């Protein structure tokens, strides 16, 4: 439900979707594409070759001592290795595996609940968790927050996991306790909407209820609303001693350490042109094309394909791109119903400033971002304070792609800082 402002005197209220549909299991795809990060100059990894047979759950790395890896989500044969560059210039090797149709599980995963184990096998688990902050000597993690709320509108993947897999989340919570030995961890908290309180109460984590109004499920908002902490500009939530892990990732931990099989599937909310949402469980690396076909969604020329949700998602240029570990949603919008962007100048209406949760002077910030003055945008207009909710783009009368400018600005600023440090 969306309540829009009237003549700029009130803020639009965007409500999360709190009615997750049942999870539909999709069959093993004919092939999967996995992106392996960090190969030299886009070259092929030395330990993986075309023609190699791989097993489900097998760890695939560029070399024996490499920290970068992917987990094969099918049993089959490597058919292609090609360089891939993402939207921000990150270099990968795209590994194509032709699936055999049945799973033959790799047995290299041990069930020791240690940081070494999770770093070796779970950095690319569904939900895209990161356990590296726990081993960073410059940080002391005191709180783990399990986010059982989806971070974008219309998506219900994490809610669906809480609703249907609370026992698995409980097992995952125990894995986290065993892994950390609760030495430095003071709290393990799970955040859910009001309608999932009963399920969340059985997980063994401290319960916090999240508002159903967007963007209260974003980590920075949870920090402020639930913990009473404000993350300083330029800092991450990990810098404050908190780690966020999605409910799906915690459930995956619980299942894997119970069964001895690594997680190879992802729950994805698929939203068609009519706005109807369906939750599917699909193999990581499965091409989007097959997911859309299974959901009977036709993608025509000039339709918009979004990976993620409508507020924070990224547009995709091809339906042959794969479902990845952090793909919570696939949204298809008809050309006529897609939000248009323009190069029309800001008219200083102030809508973006009024709706911003952290009170950034967005109307001034976007001028500097358009001009490529990223350091000035940070020093003068609080670029690093932005929590990337996308509300400014939603209300912009001039249809300026403010959210995309902000993400680009943060990326370019990071490159500048890296160059200066080097």
C-alpha positions in Angstrom: 0.0 0.0 0.0 1.3 3.4 -1.0 0.0 6.7 0.5 1.3 9.6 -1.6 1.9 13.2 -0.4 -0.6 16.0 -1.3 1.1 19.1 -2.7 4.3 18.3 -0.9 2.9 18.8 2.6 3.2 15.1 3.7 5.5 12.2 3.2 4.4 9.2 1.1 4.2 6.0 3.2 5.4 2.9 1.5 4.4 -0.4 3.2 6.3 -3.6 3.0 4.6 -6.7 1.6 3.8 -8.8 4.7 2.0 -11.7 2.8 4.7 -14.0 1.6 3.6 -16.7 -0.8 4.5 -20.4 -0.4 7.9 -21.4 -1.7 7.8 -23.2 -5.1 10.7 -25.6 -5.8 12.1 -25.2 -9.3 13.9 -28.2 -10.9 17.6 -28.4 -11.5 18.5 -26.2 -14.5 20.3 -27.4 -17.6 23.3 -25.2 -16.7 24.5 -22.8 -14.1 26.9 -19.8 -14.3 29.0 -19.0 -11.3 31.1 -15.8 -11.0 34.6 -16.5 -9.5 36.2 -13.3 -8.3 39.8 -12.1 -8.3 41.5 -13.9 -11.2 44.6 -12.3 -12.7 43.7 -9.9 -15.5 40.5 -11.7 -16.2 42.4 -14.9 -17.0 41.2 -18.4 -16.4 41.8 -19.9 -12.9 44.6 -22.5 -12.9 42.7 -25.1 -10.9 39.6 -25.2 -13.1 39.6 -26.3 -16.7 37.0 -26.9 -19.4 35.9 -30.5 -19.3 36.4 -30.9 -15.5 33.7 -32.9 -13.7 32.3 -31.2 -10.6 30.1 -32.3 -7.8 27.3 -30.5 -6.0 28.7 -28.6 -3.1 32.2 -28.7 -4.4 34.5 -25.7 -3.6 35.9 -24.2 -6.8 38.9 -21.8 -6.4 41.3 -20.2 -8.7 44.3 -21.8 -6.9 44.8 -24.0 -3.8 45.8 -21.0 -1.7 43.1 -18.6 -3.0 40.6 -17.0 -0.6 38.2 -16.4 -3.4 35.9 -19.4 -4.4 32.5 -20.4 -5.4 30.4 -23.5 -4.5 29.1 -25.6 -7.4 25.3 -25.8 -7.2 25.0 -28.7 -9.5 26.8 -31.9 -10.5 28.0 -31.7 -14.1 30.8 -30.7 -16.4 32.6 -27.3 -16.8 31.8 -26.2 -20.4 33.1 -22.6 -20.5 35.4 -20.2 -18.7 35.2 -16.6 -19.9 36.1 -13.2 -18.4 33.3 -11.1 -16.9 33.3 -7.5 -15.7 30.4 -6.3 -13.5 28.8 -2.8 -13.5 31.5 -1.4 -11.2 34.5 -2.8 -13.0 35.0 -5.9 -10.8 36.7 -8.7 -12.7 35.5 -12.3 -12.5 35.7 -15.5 -14.4 32.2 -16.8 -15.4 32.2 -20.6 -15.0 29.5 -22.4 -16.9 28.6 -25.9 -15.7 26.4 -28.2 -17.7 24.2 -30.0 -15.2 23.7 -33.7 -15.3 20.2 -33.7 -13.7 21.1 -35.4 -10.5 23.1 -34.5 -7.4 26.3 -36.2 -6.5 27.4 -34.4 -3.3 31.0 -33.5 -2.6 32.3 -34.7 0.8 35.0 -32.1 1.6 32.8 -30.0 3.9 33.4 -30.8 7.5 30.9 -29.9 10.2 33.3 -28.2 12.6 31.6 -25.0 13.8 34.7 -22.8 13.6 35.4 -19.5 11.8 37.9 -21.3 9.5 35.1 -23.6 8.3 32.6 -20.8 7.6 35.2 -18.7 5.9 36.2 -21.6 3.7 32.7 -22.7 2.7 30.0 -20.0 3.6 31.2 -16.7 2.3 29.0 -17.2 -0.7 26.1 -18.8 0.9 22.5 -17.7 0.0 21.8 -14.3 1.5 25.4 -13.3 0.8 26.7 -13.3 4.5 30.2 -12.2 5.4 32.0 -13.7 8.4 35.3 -11.8 7.9 34.4 -9.1 10.4 34.5 -11.7 13.1 38.2 -12.4 12.4 39.2 -8.7 11.9 41.6 -7.8 14.7 40.6 -4.1 14.4 37.0 -4.9 15.2 35.2 -6.4 18.2 31.8 -7.7 17.2 29.4 -7.6 20.1 26.0 -8.1 18.5 24.7 -10.3 15.7 21.4 -9.2 14.1 19.4 -11.7 12.1 17.3 -9.7 9.6 14.1 -11.6 9.0 12.6 -8.7 7.1 13.3 -8.0 3.4 15.1 -4.8 2.6 13.0 -3.7 -0.4 9.4 -3.3 -1.3 7.3 -6.3 -2.7 10.1 -8.8 -1.7 9.2 -11.5 0.8 12.1 -14.1 0.5 13.4 -13.6 4.0 10.0 -13.4 5.6 9.1 -16.7 3.8 12.2 -18.3 5.4 11.2 -17.1 8.9 7.6 -18.3 8.3 8.5 -21.8 7.1 12.0 -22.5 8.4 12.1 -21.3 12.0 13.6 -24.7 13.2 16.4 -24.3 10.7 17.0 -20.7 11.9 17.1 -22.1 15.5 19.8 -24.6 14.5 21.7 -21.7 12.7 21.6 -19.6 15.9 23.1 -22.5 17.8 25.9 -22.7 15.1 26.6 -19.0 15.6 26.8 -19.5 19.3 29.1 -22.4 19.0 31.2 -20.7 16.4 31.8 -17.6 18.5 31.7 -19.4 21.9 29.8 -16.3 22.9 33.2 -14.9 24.0 32.7 -11.4 22.6 29.1 -11.7 21.5 26.7 -10.2 23.9 23.5 -10.5 21.9 22.0 -12.4 19.0 18.9 -10.5 17.9 16.3 -11.4 15.2 14.2 -8.7 13.7 10.8 -9.5 12.1 7.5 -7.8 11.3 4.6 -8.1 13.7 3.0 -11.0 11.8 6.1 -13.3 12.3 6.5 -12.8 16.0 5.2 -16.3 16.8 7.7 -18.1 14.5 10.6 -15.9 15.5 10.0 -16.6 19.2 11.1 -20.2 18.6 14.5 -19.4 17.2 16.3 -18.8 20.4 17.3 -15.3 19.5 16.3 -12.1 21.2 13.2 -10.7 19.4 12.7 -7.2 18.0 9.7 -6.1 15.9 10.4 -4.0 12.8 8.0 -1.4 11.5 6.0 -2.3 8.4 6.8 1.1 6.9 9.8 1.4 4.4 12.8 1.8 5.0 12.8 0.6 8.6 14.3 -2.8 7.7 17.5 -1.3 6.4 20.5 -2.0 8.7 21.2 1.7 9.5 17.5 2.2 10.5 17.5 -1.0 12.6 20.6 0.3 14.4 18.9 3.5 15.3 15.4 2.1 16.1 16.3 -1.1 17.8 19.8 -0.5 19.3 19.7 3.3 19.8 23.0 3.7 17.8 23.7 6.0 14.9 26.4 4.8 12.5 28.8 7.7 11.8 29.4 9.0 8.3 32.0 6.8 6.5 31.7 4.0 9.0 30.0 0.6 8.5 27.7 -1.2 11.0 30.6 -3.6 11.6 32.7 -0.6 12.8 30.1 -0.2 15.6 30.5 -3.9 16.7 27.4 -5.2 14.9 27.1 -7.8 12.1 23.9 -8.3 10.1 23.1 -11.7 8.7 19.9 -12.5 6.7 17.5 -15.1 8.1 18.0 -17.1 4.9 21.8 -17.3 5.6 21.3 -18.4 9.2 18.8 -21.0 8.1 21.4 -22.2 5.5 24.0 -22.6 8.3 21.5 -24.6 10.4 20.7 -27.0 7.5 24.3 -27.4 6.4 25.7 -28.3 9.8 22.9 -30.7 10.4 23.0 -32.5 7.1 26.6 -32.0 6.0 25.5 -30.6 2.7 26.4 -27.0 1.7 23.6 -24.7 0.6 23.2 -24.5 -3.2 19.8 -22.9 -3.6 18.4 -19.4 -3.2 14.9 -18.2 -2.3 13.9 -15.5 -4.8 10.7 -13.4 -5.0 9.7 -13.1 -8.6 7.3 -10.2 -9.4 5.5 -10.1 -12.7 4.2 -7.2 -14.7 0.8 -7.5 -12.9 2.5 -7.0 -9.5 1.9 -10.5 -8.3 4.8 -12.0 -6.3 5.8 -15.6 -6.2 8.6 -17.1 -4.1 10.7 -19.8 -5.8 13.7 -21.8 -4.6 16.2 -22.0 -7.4 19.8 -23.3 -7.8 22.4 -20.5 -7.4 23.8 -19.7 -10.9 20.6 -20.6 -12.7 19.9 -18.2 -15.6 17.1 -15.7 -15.0 15.6 -16.8 -18.3 14.6 -20.2 -16.9 13.2 -18.7 -13.7 10.9 -16.3 -15.7 9.8 -19.2 -17.9 8.9 -21.3 -14.9 6.8 -18.3 -13.6 5.2 -17.8 -17.0 6.5 -14.3 -17.3 7.2 -13.0 -20.8 9.9 -10.3 -21.2 9.4 -8.1 -24.3 11.7 -5.5 -25.8 12.0 -2.4 -23.7 10.5 -4.1 -20.6 12.5 -3.5 -17.5 14.3 -6.3 -15.7 15.4 -5.6 -12.1 17.5 -7.7 -9.9 16.4 -6.9 -6.3 13.4 -4.7 -5.5 12.0 -1.6 -7.1 13.6 0.8 -4.7 17.2 -0.5 -4.4 17.5 -3.1 -7.1 19.8 -2.9 -10.2 18.6 -3.1 -13.8 19.8 -6.2 -15.7 20.7 -6.0 -19.4 20.2 -9.7 -20.1 17.9 -12.5 -19.0 20.9 -14.9 -19.4 22.5 -13.4 -16.2 22.4 -15.9 -13.3 20.7 -15.8 -10.0 23.4 -15.0 -7.5 23.9 -15.5 -3.7 22.4 -12.1 -2.9 19.6 -12.1 -5.5 16.5 -11.7 -3.3 14.2 -10.6 -6.1 13.5 -10.5 -9.8 11.1 -7.8 -10.9 9.7 -7.4 -14.4 8.1 -4.1 -15.3 6.1 -3.4 -18.5 7.6 -0.5 -20.5 4.5 1.6 -20.1 4.6 1.2 -16.3 8.3 1.7 -15.7 9.5 4.8 -14.0 11.2 7.1 -16.5 14.4 9.0 -15.8 15.4 12.3 -17.4 18.2 14.8 -17.5 15.9 17.6 -16.5 17.4 19.9 -13.9 16.4 20.0 -10.2 13.6 22.5 -9.6 14.3 22.7 -5.8 10.9 21.5 -4.8 12.4 20.0 -1.6 10.5 16.7 -1.8 13.8 14.7 -1.6 14.9 16.6 1.5 11.6 16.2 3.3 11.5 12.4 2.7 15.2 11.6 3.4 15.4 9.5 6.7 18.8 11.0 7.6 18.0 14.6 6.5 20.6 15.0 3.8 20.3 18.1 1.6 19.7 15.9 -1.4 18.9 18.7 -3.8 22.4 20.1 -3.3 24.1 16.7 -3.2 22.8 15.6 -6.5 24.2 18.7 -8.2 27.7 17.9 -7.1 27.3 14.2 -8.1 26.1 15.1 -11.5 29.3 17.2 -11.9 31.5 14.4 -10.7 32.6 16.3 -7.6 32.5 13.4 -5.3 34.9 14.6 -2.6 33.1 17.9 -2.4 29.8 16.0 -2.2 31.1 14.1 0.7 32.7 17.1 2.6 29.8 19.6 2.0 26.6 17.5 1.5 27.0 14.3 3.5 27.3 11.7 0.7 28.6 9.1 3.1 25.6 9.5 5.4 23.2 8.2 2.8 21.7 4.8 3.7 20.7 4.1 0.1 16.9 3.7 0.5 16.0 5.3 -2.8 13.2 7.4 -1.5 14.7 10.5 -3.1 14.4 9.1 -6.6 10.9 7.9 -5.8 9.6 11.4 -5.1 11.7 13.4 -7.5 9.5 15.5 -9.7 12.2 16.0 -12.3 12.8 12.2 -12.5 16.5 12.5 -11.8 18.1 9.1 -11.1 19.4 10.3 -7.7 19.8 6.9 -6.2 22.0 5.8 -9.1 24.1 9.0 -8.9 24.6 8.3 -5.1 25.8 4.7 -5.7 28.1 5.8 -8.5 29.4 8.6 -6.3 30.2 6.2 -3.4 31.9 3.8 -5.7 34.1 6.5 -7.3 34.9 7.9 -3.9 36.1 4.5 -2.9 38.4 4.3 -5.9 39.8 7.7 -5.1 40.5 6.7 -1.5 42.1 3.4 -2.7 44.4 5.3 -5.1 45.4 7.8 -2.4 46.3 5.0 0.0 48.3 3.3 -2.7 
